[in-house]
């Protein structure tokens, strides 16, 4: 009877651990890893380089730490999403576009999701510090056609 009770108790504890009702990590003095905040980024265009382009971001802010950017291309051509840390006093729509390359500088890049074909989704998880960022598609002419969005890390 004692062996049956011990086995039953052991199975019950394992079941509670499996569903998360017993915080074993906290009781053992180990902190649980913080889950990443997911940010949905939708990039698009309707006529390629012949018209305006869009980049929507939801949410447009996240706490410092791990952030997963899930980028979906609803456009007609190839796009990307580059995360740039903004320098103090600069806003997301004031970046200088190089006249030769029709792109903005990537000197403050903290990560990117490159080459997202039309109709596809790609993701990247980055560890971001507090501050102001801009998300851009930095393929030639895309930034100038509207593919940029502000992003804040608190």
C-alpha positions, 0 to 999 in steps of 0.5 A, a space after each residue: 500500500 505504501 509503495 502504491 501511495 508513493 507512486 501515485 503521489 509521484 505521478 501527481 507531482 509530475 502531472 502538476 509540473 507538466 501543466 505548470 502548477 508547481 513552480 519548480 524553477 522558482 522554488 529551486 532558486 532558478 529564474 525562468 527565461 523571459 519569453 520574447 515579445 512578438 511583433 508583427 510586421 507587414 510590408 507591402 506594395 501594390 505596384 512595385 517601385 511605381 507606387 507607395 509602399 507600406 510597413 505596419 508594426 503591431 505593437 509599435 513598442 516592447 519591453 527591453 529584452 528579447 523581441 521576435 519580429 515576424 515579417 510578412 510580405 503582402 506586396 508584389 516584390 521582394 522586401 526586407 526589414 532592418 532594425 536600426 537604433 536611432 541616434 538621439 534627436 533623430 526621428 524614424 522619418 529623417 534618415 538621410 538617403 544616399 543619392 547613389 544607392 537610394 538606401 539609408 545607412 545601416 551603421 546602427 543595425 541591430 538585426 534584420 530579416 532579409 529577403 522576404 519573397 512576396 507572400 512569405 513570412 520570416 522571423 528573427 529574435 533580437 535582444 534589444 535595449 531601451 531606446 528608439 528604433 526605426 524598422 526599414 526596408 532598405 532595398 533601393 528606393 523602398 525607404 523613400 517610398 514609405 517602408 519605415 516605421 518607428 519602434 520603441 523599446 521601454 
